Amino acid sequence: MFKKRIDGIKMWLEPGKPGISRRIIAKDGGEPCFMWILRHEASGVAFDVGANIGYTTLHLAQRCTEVVAFEPDPRNISILDKNVEINNGCPITVKRIAIGPRRGFTQFILAQKPNLSRMGVLGDSIGVEVESIDEQLAQPDFIKADLEGGEVGMLQGAMKTLRRRPVKILIEVHPQFYGPKNDMKRMLRSLFDIGYQIKYVVNAKGRKLVLKPYPLVKEFKDFPRAVYTGIPLGDVLPWICEMPADGKKVVQAILLEKL
C-alpha cells in the first residue's frame, strides 16, 4: 500500500492487489465521463452507494456539504477509512452496510476484485447488514451508485425519498444482472411516473458509434466513452436494461433527474 495524490486528492492505494487501485493508478483517476457528470451535478448532501475505497467519496466531499459513504466489503472499508482519515476535515460519514430495498441482512459475494463484489450467494460470501435509502436520517440531494446489479433494489428502497424530493441519481448500469426478479425497466418506468427523466447517458466501451446520432454533451480525446443527452426512451431503455446477444452492453452509466 502506498499514498499518492490523484486529481489533487490524497489516497492510499493497493496496486499489488486486484481491484480499483490499479485502474486509478493506470488512468491517474477515474472514468472521465462518469466523473465529469459527478463534478457538474453533485451538490448538497450526497450518498455514495458502493463507495469502494473512496475515490468518488472524496470527490463528492469537495463539492457537497455532507457525504455518506456506504460500503459493506471489509477489504474496501479498511482502505476507505484510511482515505477519509488522511483527508482530515472532509464532511464524510462511513456506514459499513449494504443498501437495498429494506432493512435486514443478506449474503454478499466477495469477488476476487473487490469492485465487482455484490449481493447474492455464490462462492465466497459473507453476511452483511442492509438498510434502505428511505431509512436514512440524512436526506440526499445526489446519489452515486455502482452496485453490480444491486441498483434496482436500491431504487426500490428509495421511492419514498424520491417522491418527496428532487434527487439526482448517477448510476452505473449492469444489464447482465437484470431480469424478471431484478427488473430495471420496470423500476425506471416507476421513476418516470413520478417525474424523473434520463438527463445523461454514457456509452459503454466500444459502443460509441451506437450513440453517435444523438446530441453529444462531452467527450474526451482518445477515450472510448462520451456523454450524450436527448435519447428517446424507446431507444435507450433496451440499451440500459437488456444485454445484447453479443454480450457487450451499450450503456455504461446514466444520470436521472427529476423534472
C-alpha positions in Angstrom: 0.0 0.0 0.0 1.3 3.5 -0.8 0.0 7.0 -0.8 -0.5 9.0 -4.0 -2.1 12.3 -4.9 -4.8 11.7 -7.6 -6.7 14.6 -9.1 -5.4 16.7 -6.2 -6.7 14.3 -3.6 -4.5 12.2 -1.2 -5.3 8.5 -1.4 -4.0 5.2 -0.1 -3.9 2.6 -2.9 -3.1 -1.1 -3.2 -1.7 -1.7 -6.7 -0.4 -5.2 -5.6 -4.0 -6.5 -5.1 -6.9 -6.9 -7.5 -9.4 -4.1 -7.5 -9.9 -0.5 -8.4 -6.5 0.8 -7.2 -4.7 -0.5 -10.3 -7.2 1.3 -12.6 -6.9 4.6 -10.7 -3.1 4.5 -10.9 -3.1 3.5 -14.6 -5.5 6.2 -15.6 -4.4 8.7 -13.0 -8.0 8.9 -11.9 -11.5 7.5 -12.5 -13.6 7.2 -15.7 -13.6 10.8 -17.1 -17.2 10.7 -18.4 -18.6 9.4 -15.1 -16.5 11.8 -13.1 -17.4 14.8 -15.4 -21.1 14.2 -14.6 -20.4 13.8 -10.9 -18.4 17.0 -10.8 -21.0 19.0 -12.6 -24.1 17.6 -10.9 -23.3 16.8 -7.3 -24.2 19.2 -4.6 -25.8 19.4 -1.1 -26.0 16.1 0.7 -24.5 13.2 -1.3 -24.8 9.4 -0.8 -22.0 7.3 -2.3 -23.6 3.9 -2.5 -20.9 1.3 -3.2 -18.1 3.7 -2.1 -15.3 1.1 -2.6 -12.0 2.7 -1.4 -13.3 6.2 -1.6 -12.3 7.8 -4.9 -15.8 9.1 -5.7 -16.4 9.7 -2.0 -13.5 12.1 -1.7 -14.5 14.0 -4.9 -18.1 14.3 -3.6 -16.7 15.8 -0.4 -15.1 18.6 -2.4 -18.4 19.6 -3.8 -21.0 18.7 -1.2 -21.9 19.8 2.3 -22.1 16.2 3.6 -21.3 12.8 2.2 -22.5 9.5 3.5 -20.4 6.6 2.1 -22.0 3.1 2.1 -19.6 0.1 1.7 -20.1 -3.5 3.0 -16.9 -5.2 1.7 -14.4 -5.3 4.6 -11.5 -5.3 2.2 -12.6 -1.9 0.8 -13.6 -0.5 4.2 -10.1 -0.8 5.6 -8.7 1.4 2.8 -11.8 3.7 2.7 -11.3 4.5 6.4 -7.7 5.4 5.7 -8.5 7.6 2.8 -11.1 9.5 4.8 -8.6 9.9 7.6 -5.8 11.3 5.5 -8.2 13.9 4.1 -9.0 15.2 7.5 -11.8 17.7 7.6 -13.8 16.2 4.8 -17.5 16.0 5.7 -17.7 12.2 5.3 -19.6 9.6 7.3 -18.8 5.9 6.5 -21.5 3.3 7.0 -20.4 -0.3 6.8 -23.6 -1.6 5.3 -25.2 -2.5 2.0 -28.1 -0.5 0.6 -31.1 -2.4 -0.7 -34.9 -2.4 -0.8 -35.4 -2.8 3.0 -33.7 -3.3 6.4 -32.3 -6.7 7.1 -29.4 -9.0 6.4 -28.2 -10.6 3.2 -25.3 -12.5 1.7 -22.7 -10.5 0.0 -20.4 -12.2 -2.7 -16.8 -11.3 -2.3 -15.4 -11.2 -5.8 -11.7 -11.6 -6.4 -11.7 -7.9 -7.5 -13.5 -6.1 -4.6 -15.0 -3.5 -7.0 -17.1 -6.4 -8.5 -18.5 -7.7 -5.2 -22.3 -7.7 -5.0 -25.2 -9.0 -3.0 -26.1 -12.7 -3.6 -24.9 -16.2 -2.8 -22.1 -17.6 -4.9 -18.7 -18.9 -3.9 -17.2 -16.9 -1.1 -19.8 -14.7 0.6 -20.4 -13.0 4.0 -23.4 -11.9 5.8 -23.9 -8.1 5.8 -26.4 -5.7 7.2 -28.7 -3.9 4.8 -30.6 -0.7 5.1 -32.7 1.3 2.5 -32.3 4.9 1.4 -35.7 5.7 2.9 -34.5 4.6 6.3 -31.5 7.1 6.4 -31.7 10.1 8.7 -29.9 12.3 6.1 -31.9 13.3 3.1 -29.9 13.1 -0.1 -29.7 15.6 -2.9 -27.4 13.4 -5.0 -26.9 9.7 -5.1 -24.0 7.9 -6.9 -24.5 4.1 -7.2 -22.2 1.3 -8.5 -23.7 -1.9 -7.2 -23.1 -4.6 -9.8 -26.9 -5.1 -10.3 -28.0 -4.0 -6.8 -29.1 -0.6 -8.1 -32.6 -2.0 -8.7 -33.1 -2.9 -5.0 -31.5 0.4 -4.0 -34.1 2.4 -6.1 -36.9 0.3 -4.7 -35.9 1.3 -1.2 -35.6 4.9 -2.1 -39.1 5.6 -3.6 -40.5 7.5 -0.6 -37.4 9.8 -0.7 -37.5 10.2 -4.5 -41.2 11.1 -4.4 -40.7 13.7 -1.7 -37.6 15.5 -3.1 -35.7 16.0 -6.4 -32.6 13.8 -6.2 -30.1 13.5 -8.9 -29.0 9.8 -9.3 -25.8 8.8 -11.1 -25.9 5.0 -11.7 -23.5 2.6 -13.4 -25.8 0.1 -15.0 -25.3 -3.7 -15.2 -27.8 -5.3 -17.7 -26.1 -8.7 -17.2 -27.7 -8.9 -13.8 -31.2 -7.6 -14.7 -34.2 -9.9 -15.3 -37.7 -10.7 -14.1 -36.6 -10.8 -10.5 -34.4 -7.7 -10.8 -36.4 -5.7 -13.3 -34.6 -2.4 -14.1 -37.0 -1.5 -16.9 -40.0 -1.6 -14.6 -38.1 0.3 -11.9 -37.2 3.1 -14.3 -40.8 3.4 -15.5 -41.8 3.8 -11.9 -39.4 6.7 -11.6 -40.7 8.2 -14.9 -44.2 8.1 -13.4 -43.1 10.4 -10.5 -41.3 12.9 -12.8 -37.8 11.6 -13.3 -36.1 11.6 -16.7 -32.8 10.4 -18.0 -30.6 13.5 -18.4 -27.3 12.0 -19.5 -26.2 8.6 -20.9 -22.6 7.4 -21.1 -21.9 4.7 -23.7 -20.0 1.5 -22.8 -16.6 0.8 -24.2 -16.7 0.0 -27.9 -20.3 1.4 -28.3 -19.6 5.0 -29.2 -21.0 4.6 -32.8 -24.4 3.4 -31.4 -25.0 6.6 -29.6 -23.3 8.9 -32.1 -26.5 10.1 -33.8 -27.7 11.6 -30.6 -26.7 15.0 -29.0 -23.2 14.9 -27.7 -22.6 16.7 -24.4 -19.0 15.9 -23.6 -16.2 13.7 -24.9 -12.5 13.3 -24.1 -9.7 12.8 -26.5 -8.7 9.2 -27.1 -11.3 8.0 -24.6 -13.8 5.3 -25.8 -16.8 6.8 -23.9 -18.7 10.1 -24.2 -21.7 11.8 -22.6 -25.0 12.1 -24.6 -28.4 13.6 -23.9 -31.9 13.7 -25.5 -32.1 10.0 -26.4 -35.7 8.8 -26.8 -36.9 6.3 -24.2 -37.8 3.7 -26.9 -34.1 3.6 -27.9 -32.3 4.0 -24.5 -34.4 1.7 -22.3 -33.4 -1.5 -24.1 -29.8 -0.4 -24.1 -29.9 0.1 -20.3 -31.9 -2.9 -19.3 -31.2 -5.7 -21.8 -27.9 -7.4 -22.6 -27.3 -7.6 -26.4 -26.8 -11.0 -28.0 -23.0 -10.3 -28.4 -22.7 -10.0 -24.6 -21.4 -6.4 -24.8 -23.5 -3.7 -23.1 -24.3 -0.5 -24.9 -24.7 1.9 -21.9 -22.2 2.3 -19.1 -24.0 4.9 -16.9 -27.0 7.2 -16.7 -27.9 10.3 -14.7 -31.6 10.5 -13.6 -33.0 13.9 -12.7 -36.5 15.0 -11.5 -38.3 17.5 -13.7 
